[in-house]
Amino acid sequence: MDDLDWLGLACDLAKLCPPSHTAFSVGAVIVGADGREVARGFSRESDPHDHAEEAALAKTPGGLAGATVYSSLEPCGHRASRPRTCAELIVASSARRVVFAWREPALFTEGTGAEILAAAGIELTELPALAARAQEPNTHLL
């Protein structure tokens, strides 16, 4: 699978999110350096405050050096519900790349995750061709 395939899977996972009027529905997939899936998650998967990247990272055994995180939405750079943002969690995981479809709109907070990741040396790839697919489970918010 390539970046479009993995990111498409993340967009599909966003459709599994319990509905919310106060948070985006997001899906995430972590792929190891060997090209195999390590974990996946989606927003509010097991807790109303779960973010997709956070849920996926919690399922990994650690040691994600060289991994890629695919997220339907730019990983968060600010949040009130937990002490660490998804961008901070990704940096701490040692993943080397983040691929996302849609920049976080300034609906709940300013989207600063990409800047945090870039400052930490994480390679970023935005695939706006999948933005509409990532936005689909969030149309009630937009």
C-alpha positions as YAML, in Angstrom:
chain: A
units: angstrom
residues:
- id: 1
  name: MET
  ca: [0.00, 0.00, 0.00]
- id: 2
  name: ASP
  ca: [1.12, 3.56, -0.61]
- id: 3
  name: ASP
  ca: [0.46, 6.85, 1.19]
- id: 4
  name: LEU
  ca: [-2.93, 7.34, -0.49]
- id: 5
  name: ASP
  ca: [-4.07, 3.85, 0.50]
- id: 6
  name: TRP
  ca: [-3.00, 4.18, 4.15]
- id: 7
  name: LEU
  ca: [-4.46, 7.67, 4.44]
- id: 8
  name: GLY
  ca: [-7.66, 6.46, 2.81]
- id: 9
  name: LEU
  ca: [-7.90, 3.81, 5.53]
- id: 10
  name: ALA
  ca: [-7.45, 6.52, 8.17]
- id: 11
  name: CYS
  ca: [-10.28, 8.51, 6.54]
- id: 12
  name: ASP
  ca: [-12.49, 5.41, 6.63]
- id: 13
  name: LEU
  ca: [-11.73, 4.91, 10.34]
- id: 14
  name: ALA
  ca: [-13.01, 8.43, 11.03]
- id: 15
  name: LYS
  ca: [-16.48, 7.20, 10.04]
- id: 16
  name: LEU
  ca: [-16.43, 4.86, 13.09]
- id: 17
  name: CYS
  ca: [-16.22, 7.75, 15.57]
- id: 18
  name: PRO
  ca: [-19.14, 8.25, 17.94]
- id: 19
  name: PRO
  ca: [-20.86, 11.51, 16.94]
- id: 20
  name: SER
  ca: [-19.82, 14.75, 18.61]
- id: 21
  name: HIS
  ca: [-20.72, 18.41, 18.27]
- id: 22
  name: THR
  ca: [-17.58, 19.49, 20.12]
- id: 23
  name: ALA
  ca: [-14.80, 17.47, 18.44]
- id: 24
  name: PHE
  ca: [-13.71, 16.30, 15.01]
- id: 25
  name: SER
  ca: [-14.05, 12.70, 13.87]
- id: 26
  name: VAL
  ca: [-10.57, 11.52, 12.93]
- id: 27
  name: GLY
  ca: [-8.94, 8.23, 12.01]
- id: 28
  name: ALA
  ca: [-5.28, 7.27, 12.33]
- id: 29
  name: VAL
  ca: [-3.06, 4.39, 11.22]
- id: 30
  name: ILE
  ca: [0.55, 3.79, 12.25]
- id: 31
  name: VAL
  ca: [2.74, 1.95, 9.76]
- id: 32
  name: GLY
  ca: [6.17, 0.65, 10.77]
- id: 33
  name: ALA
  ca: [9.39, 1.22, 8.89]
- id: 34
  name: ASP
  ca: [8.86, -2.25, 7.36]
- id: 35
  name: GLY
  ca: [5.61, -1.08, 5.70]
- id: 36
  name: ARG
  ca: [3.32, -3.12, 7.95]
- id: 37
  name: GLU
  ca: [0.49, -1.78, 10.04]
- id: 38
  name: VAL
  ca: [1.39, -1.40, 13.69]
- id: 39
  name: ALA
  ca: [-1.85, 0.07, 15.07]
- id: 40
  name: ARG
  ca: [-4.96, 2.04, 14.22]
- id: 41
  name: GLY
  ca: [-7.39, 4.20, 16.14]
- id: 42
  name: PHE
  ca: [-10.17, 6.72, 15.88]
- id: 43
  name: SER
  ca: [-11.50, 9.61, 17.91]
- id: 44
  name: ARG
  ca: [-13.54, 8.70, 20.99]
- id: 45
  name: GLU
  ca: [-12.71, 5.03, 20.42]
- id: 46
  name: SER
  ca: [-12.71, 4.04, 24.09]
- id: 47
  name: ASP
  ca: [-13.04, 7.37, 25.89]
- id: 48
  name: PRO
  ca: [-14.93, 10.56, 24.98]
- id: 49
  name: HIS
  ca: [-11.63, 12.48, 25.07]
- id: 50
  name: ASP
  ca: [-9.56, 10.11, 22.90]
- id: 51
  name: HIS
  ca: [-7.99, 11.57, 19.79]
- id: 52
  name: ALA
  ca: [-7.30, 9.18, 16.91]
- id: 53
  name: GLU
  ca: [-3.50, 9.42, 16.99]
- id: 54
  name: GLU
  ca: [-3.52, 9.06, 20.78]
- id: 55
  name: ALA
  ca: [-5.72, 5.93, 20.56]
- id: 56
  name: ALA
  ca: [-3.45, 4.36, 17.93]
- id: 57
  name: LEU
  ca: [-0.23, 5.23, 19.76]
- id: 58
  name: ALA
  ca: [-1.60, 3.70, 22.97]
- id: 59
  name: LYS
  ca: [-1.80, 0.33, 21.18]
- id: 60
  name: THR
  ca: [1.84, 0.26, 20.15]
- id: 61
  name: PRO
  ca: [4.60, -1.50, 22.05]
- id: 62
  name: GLY
  ca: [6.85, 1.55, 21.54]
- id: 63
  name: GLY
  ca: [9.91, 1.65, 19.36]
- id: 64
  name: LEU
  ca: [8.32, 3.47, 16.45]
- id: 65
  name: ALA
  ca: [11.59, 4.75, 14.96]
- id: 66
  name: GLY
  ca: [11.06, 5.08, 11.22]
- id: 67
  name: ALA
  ca: [7.28, 4.71, 11.47]
- id: 68
  name: THR
  ca: [4.70, 6.82, 9.64]
- id: 69
  name: VAL
  ca: [1.54, 8.12, 11.26]
- id: 70
  name: TYR
  ca: [-1.39, 8.57, 8.88]
- id: 71
  name: SER
  ca: [-4.13, 10.86, 10.16]
- id: 72
  name: SER
  ca: [-7.23, 12.12, 8.41]
- id: 73
  name: LEU
  ca: [-6.77, 15.49, 10.19]
- id: 74
  name: GLU
  ca: [-3.61, 17.39, 11.10]
- id: 75
  name: PRO
  ca: [-2.56, 16.12, 14.55]
- id: 76
  name: CYS
  ca: [-3.55, 18.53, 17.30]
- id: 77
  name: GLY
  ca: [-1.08, 21.06, 18.62]
- id: 78
  name: HIS
  ca: [-3.30, 22.33, 21.44]
- id: 79
  name: ARG
  ca: [-5.88, 20.61, 23.63]
- id: 80
  name: ALA
  ca: [-7.60, 21.15, 26.94]
- id: 81
  name: SER
  ca: [-8.73, 17.60, 27.76]
- id: 82
  name: ARG
  ca: [-5.30, 15.96, 28.17]
- id: 83
  name: PRO
  ca: [-1.82, 17.11, 29.24]
- id: 84
  name: ARG
  ca: [-0.10, 16.24, 25.94]
- id: 85
  name: THR
  ca: [-1.12, 17.04, 22.39]
- id: 86
  name: CYS
  ca: [-1.09, 14.47, 19.62]
- id: 87
  name: ALA
  ca: [1.82, 16.31, 18.00]
- id: 88
  name: GLU
  ca: [3.82, 15.94, 21.25]
- id: 89
  name: LEU
  ca: [2.90, 12.26, 21.52]
- id: 90
  name: ILE
  ca: [4.03, 11.64, 17.94]
- id: 91
  name: VAL
  ca: [7.35, 13.41, 18.53]
- id: 92
  name: ALA
  ca: [7.90, 11.33, 21.68]
- id: 93
  name: SER
  ca: [7.11, 8.11, 19.75]
- id: 94
  name: SER
  ca: [10.12, 8.56, 17.41]
- id: 95
  name: ALA
  ca: [7.92, 8.26, 14.31]
- id: 96
  name: ARG
  ca: [9.68, 9.92, 11.38]
- id: 97
  name: ARG
  ca: [6.75, 10.92, 9.15]
- id: 98
  name: VAL
  ca: [3.20, 12.17, 9.42]
- id: 99
  name: VAL
  ca: [0.84, 12.09, 6.46]
- id: 100
  name: PHE
  ca: [-2.49, 13.90, 6.75]
- id: 101
  name: ALA
  ca: [-5.37, 14.90, 4.50]
- id: 102
  name: TRP
  ca: [-6.81, 18.03, 6.05]
- id: 103
  name: ARG
  ca: [-5.42, 20.96, 8.05]
- id: 104
  name: GLU
  ca: [-7.29, 21.54, 11.28]
- id: 105
  name: PRO
  ca: [-9.74, 24.40, 10.79]
- id: 106
  name: ALA
  ca: [-9.88, 27.06, 13.52]
- id: 107
  name: LEU
  ca: [-13.24, 25.85, 14.80]
- id: 108
  name: PHE
  ca: [-12.23, 24.63, 18.27]
- id: 109
  name: THR
  ca: [-8.59, 25.75, 18.41]
- id: 110
  name: GLU
  ca: [-5.84, 26.94, 16.09]
- id: 111
  name: GLY
  ca: [-4.25, 24.11, 14.13]
- id: 112
  name: THR
  ca: [-0.59, 24.19, 15.14]
- id: 113
  name: GLY
  ca: [0.26, 20.48, 15.07]
- id: 114
  name: ALA
  ca: [2.06, 20.62, 11.73]
- id: 115
  name: GLU
  ca: [4.33, 23.41, 12.96]
- id: 116
  name: ILE
  ca: [5.19, 21.48, 16.16]
- id: 117
  name: LEU
  ca: [5.96, 18.34, 14.17]
- id: 118
  name: ALA
  ca: [8.08, 20.19, 11.60]
- id: 119
  name: ALA
  ca: [10.05, 21.97, 14.35]
- id: 120
  name: ALA
  ca: [10.86, 18.54, 15.81]
- id: 121
  name: GLY
  ca: [12.18, 17.30, 12.46]
- id: 122
  name: ILE
  ca: [9.19, 15.11, 11.59]
- id: 123
  name: GLU
  ca: [8.68, 14.84, 7.83]
- id: 124
  name: LEU
  ca: [5.18, 16.08, 6.89]
- id: 125
  name: THR
  ca: [3.15, 15.20, 3.83]
- id: 126
  name: GLU
  ca: [-0.26, 16.74, 3.22]
- id: 127
  name: LEU
  ca: [-2.48, 14.96, 0.69]
- id: 128
  name: PRO
  ca: [-5.31, 17.44, 0.03]
- id: 129
  name: ALA
  ca: [-6.73, 15.08, -2.61]
- id: 130
  name: LEU
  ca: [-8.26, 13.20, 0.37]
- id: 131
  name: ALA
  ca: [-9.41, 16.31, 2.28]
- id: 132
  name: ALA
  ca: [-13.06, 15.96, 1.21]
- id: 133
  name: ARG
  ca: [-13.04, 12.35, 2.35]
- id: 134
  name: ALA
  ca: [-11.61, 13.40, 5.74]
- id: 135
  name: GLN
  ca: [-14.21, 16.16, 6.06]
- id: 136
  name: GLU
  ca: [-17.16, 13.88, 5.27]
- id: 137
  name: PRO
  ca: [-17.78, 12.59, 8.83]
- id: 138
  name: ASN
  ca: [-17.42, 16.18, 10.09]
- id: 139
  name: THR
  ca: [-19.86, 17.97, 7.80]
- id: 140
  name: HIS
  ca: [-22.23, 18.67, 10.73]
- id: 141
  name: LEU
  ca: [-19.45, 20.79, 12.28]
- id: 142
  name: LEU
  ca: [-18.58, 22.71, 9.14]
...
